[in-house]
Structures are given as C-alpha cells and as structure tokens.
Amino acid sequence: MKLFFAAALSICALQSSAQYDFWTPKEAFAIEVSLENASPMKRLPINRNAITALAVSGDLILGGTSADKGLAPFVFTASLVKRELTDFKDMEEVVPGQARIRSGFSKGNNNTFYAGTIPGDLSKGGGHLIAVKLSARGEIEIRDLGVPIPNEGVFSLTIDAKKNTLYGISYPTGIFFSYNIATKTTRSFRDIVPTRKDLHTLDEFVLGPDNYLSKALVESNQGLIFGSFPINKLFCFDPKTQSFQILSDSIPEVWGRKSLGQVESWAKARDGKLYGGNAGDGQVFELNPITKKVKNLGKPAMMPHIKGLAFARDGKLYGVSGGVPGYTHLFSYDNNKGFVDYGNPEFDMVAPGIEQGIKWRGFRIATLTASEDGKYVVMGEDESLSQLLVFVAEGK
C-alpha cells in the first residue's frame, strides 16, 4: 500500500508540474492583436477578440473572433513577416447582430475564404455565410452570402472547392446543409439532427449544442464529408448520392464518458488519412476515409479537448490539448515517436511600447492552423485579450 500511494503521489506531482512546463522554441514569436485600452495602433478591443477561426494565406494570417454577450466579433489579418496586425473589419458594420465566428475558414477559388456566423439572438434571424477576400497588403473585403438556415447559426463549415460548394452544420439544431456558391442555393438535411432520446440523455449530463454538435467538418480526397453527431457517432456524407452513412466505428471514448464524444478538430495527412480530435476526452484518432475504420491513437495530455490539429512541413501532426481550468498544452504526433507534450507555449512578443520584448504565455488557446507550405504553425487564444502565437516547424 505504501508503494502504491508513493507511486500515485509521484504521478500526481508529474501531472501538476506539467501544467507549468513552458515551451520556447527558436524563431517563435507572438503577435499583439488586442489591447485593453483605446489606442491609435491597429488593435482589437477587449472582450471582442477571442480568436475562434484561423487560416493562413501566404504572408497573411486570417482570423475570426467571438465576442462577449451584446458585442460584435471581428475579421482580421496579421502579417507573419512584419509580425503585426494589418487590418480588421467590425462585423457589426457588415452583418449586424452577430456574436461568433467559430466555423473556421474554408479556402475556395480565387483566394477567397468562407466562414459562418452565429448571431447573439437567434429569434431575430440566423447566422450568415460570408466570403472574405484578401489583398496582397492584407486589406479585407467581406461579402455577405445570406442566411443558409433561417433562425440557425453556422456552427461548422468545410468546402469542396472543385464543386464550389460549402457544407455546414447549423446551430443549435444541428441541421446539415450544402450551399452552392455559384447558384446561391441551399439544401438542408435532418439526418444527423439529435433525436429526442439523445437530447434527453444529453440534457441529463447538462450538455448543450456547443458540447455535442460536430465542431469541425472535413472533406476527404474522395470528396466525402466527415463529421460527428450525438451520441458519440461519426457520419459520412456522399455528395454524389446526397446520402449519409453512419460509421460502424464510433469516436474513441473513455469508459462512462460516451455522451461527451464530439469531434472538435480535423486534419488531413499527405496520404489522405484523416485525423480527428475528441473534445470530451482529449483523444486523437485516425480515420481511413476509404475503409472508414477508426484507430484510437490515445491522449497527448491528461486533459480534455483537442481544439486544433494541423500538419507541418516536418511531417508531424501538431495540436493543442486542454483548456479551462487547466492550461493549454501544445503537442505533436508522428508514427515513430508517438505523442510529445511540449507543455504551455511561451513566445517572445515585441510591439510598440514593449520593444524590449516580453514572454507571452498561451494559457487558453482555441485554434491552431499551419501555413500552406507547412513552415509556420499559428495558434490563437480565446481570452478577453487574445494574441497570436507562431512557431517555425523544422524542415524545408
């Protein structure tokens, strides 16, 4: 018994100390995106800058935020070379009444990115699809594509760029929809909407739509759309037949926590295999889009959530695990070494007024993406004052 308790205390001590391990690689940096007080510099105001959507186009980071109740979000750009905010648009001036951009950005043709919004009050209208075009200098042009599902927000989104079609899931009902960009037509499906029985079970666990709707969608190389739905199931939508298939393999789970199963993030490898993150238990899994079989890769850290996944040029899968009340950890995965937990990112931030630089720690990171060439891995915080954290992956 003495040996057992000694071992248990040792494990607890290791887990506790891991919360305070900081990772500062070479060439890493933080970009100041927001400030608490009004400033003549380009900065986002407090409580409207939680970075909940990210993409990278050349030198430009494209971000979308979520705001506190009664406030409006922003779309912004930042330069990787200049390491500064370059432009931002107040969504209240584009589509009034919106509160969140959490769908991520899907890249279409002509360097246009697509996202969806969730309004602050669904009784006054639904979320909008928006098209974001960037100039070479980072200037933003936003076009409103309208409301795909009346009185529903846009929770998650992906694109088939070849077919010029968006696929999404509505909030809070969970209606799957497709939107043809050229014809501006929407088609909706209720196949994955939670049943009354499922909703009763989820309600018993005090889980709302944010906890059980698929937070991300992904398109396979075969043109299939994958996501999750309650309770703990994976689905595949075939645009050719306009039909759904429920996968026989479910989201990997920890015993007794099945109701928490929810895909929070996806990444696609060079060989076409899909990698997903389970929000409830913080597990990463591999999905073969051809056989539709799932392989559980395990937990990168002893925390829930996998809020972002992306492959970098070194061939590693990077992700962020954890969240409130613990700190976010950055991790990597490859077939040789498995998981490597780097701890909490701590990068140097240099900006006007802090020319000497300060150490910025990403305690709450909500998004992660990689540049198109895989050189940069970019992370965004979801604090009341959120900043960007960037590091350079090894390789050429």
Rosetta blueprint (number, residue, H / E / L):
1 M L
2 K H
3 L H
4 F H
5 F H
6 A H
7 A H
8 A H
9 L H
10 S H
11 I H
12 C H
13 A H
14 L H
15 Q H
16 S H
17 S H
18 A H
19 Q L
20 Y L
21 D L
22 F E
23 W E
24 T L
25 P L
26 K L
27 E L
28 A L
29 F E
30 A E
31 I E
32 E L
33 V L
34 S E
35 L L
36 E L
37 N L
38 A L
39 S L
40 P L
41 M L
42 K L
43 R L
44 L E
45 P L
46 I L
47 N L
48 R L
49 N L
50 A E
51 I E
52 T E
53 A E
54 L E
55 A E
56 V E
57 S E
58 G L
59 D L
60 L E
61 I E
62 L E
63 G E
64 G E
65 T E
66 S E
67 A L
68 D L
69 K L
70 G L
71 L L
72 A L
73 P L
74 F E
75 V E
76 F E
77 T E
78 A E
79 S E
80 L L
81 V L
82 K L
83 R L
84 E E
85 L E
86 T E
87 D E
88 F E
89 K E
90 D E
91 M H
92 E H
93 E H
94 V H
95 V L
96 P L
97 G L
98 Q E
99 A E
100 R E
101 I L
102 R L
103 S L
104 G L
105 F L
106 S E
107 K E
108 G L
109 N H
110 N H
111 N H
112 T E
113 F E
114 Y E
115 A E
116 G E
117 T L
118 I E
119 P E
120 G L
121 D L
122 L H
123 S H
124 K H
125 G L
126 G L
127 G L
128 H L
129 L E
130 I E
131 A E
132 V E
133 K E
134 L E
135 S L
136 A L
137 R L
138 G L
139 E L
140 I E
141 E E
142 I E
143 R E
144 D E
145 L E
146 G E
147 V L
148 P L
149 I L
150 P L
151 N L
152 E L
153 G E
154 V E
155 F E
156 S E
157 L E
158 T E
159 I E
160 D E
161 A L
162 K L
163 K L
164 N L
165 T E
166 L E
167 Y E
168 G E
169 I E
170 S E
171 Y E
172 P L
173 T L
174 G L
175 I L
176 F E
177 F E
178 S E
179 Y E
180 N E
181 I L
182 A L
183 T L
184 K L
185 T E
186 T E
187 R E
188 S E
189 F E
190 R L
191 D L
192 I L
193 V L
194 P L
195 T L
196 R H
197 K H
198 D H
199 L H
200 H H
201 T H
202 L H
203 D H
204 E H
205 F L
206 V L
207 L L
208 G L
209 P H
210 D H
211 N H
212 Y H
213 L L
214 S L
215 K L
216 A L
217 L L
218 V E
219 E E
220 S L
221 N L
222 Q L
223 G L
224 L L
225 I E
226 F E
227 G E
228 S E
229 F E
230 P L
231 I L
232 N L
233 K E
234 L E
235 F E
236 C E
237 F E
238 D E
239 P L
240 K L
241 T L
242 Q L
243 S E
244 F E
245 Q E
246 I E
247 L L
248 S L
249 D L
250 S L
251 I L
252 P L
253 E L
254 V L
255 W L
256 G L
257 R L
258 K H
259 S H
260 L H
261 G L
262 Q L
263 V E
264 E E
265 S E
266 W E
267 A E
268 K E
269 A L
270 R L
271 D L
272 G L
273 K L
274 L E
275 Y E
276 G E
277 G E
278 N E
279 A L
280 G L
281 D L
282 G L
283 Q E
284 V E
285 F E
286 E E
287 L E
288 N L
289 P L
290 I L
291 T L
292 K L
293 K L
294 V E
295 K E
296 N E
297 L E
298 G E
299 K L
300 P L
301 A L
302 M L
303 M L
304 P L
305 H L
306 I E
307 K E
308 G E
309 L E
310 A E
311 F E
312 A L
313 R L
314 D L
315 G L
316 K L
317 L E
318 Y E
319 G E
320 V E
321 S E
322 G L
323 G L
324 V L
325 P L
326 G L
327 Y L
328 T L
329 H E
330 L E
331 F E
332 S E
333 Y E
334 D E
335 N L
336 N L
337 K L
338 G E
339 F E
340 V E
341 D E
342 Y E
343 G E
344 N E
345 P E
346 E E
347 F E
348 D E
349 M E
350 V E
351 A E
352 P L
353 G L
354 I E
355 E E
356 Q E
357 G E
358 I E
359 K E
360 W E
361 R E
362 G L
363 F L
364 R L
365 I E
366 A E
367 T E
368 L E
369 T E
370 A E
371 S L
372 E L
373 D L
374 G L
375 K L
376 Y E
377 V E
378 V E
379 M E
380 G E
381 E E
382 D L
383 E L
384 S L
385 L L
386 S L
387 Q L
388 L E
389 L E
390 V E
391 F E
392 V E
393 A L
394 E L
395 G L
396 K L
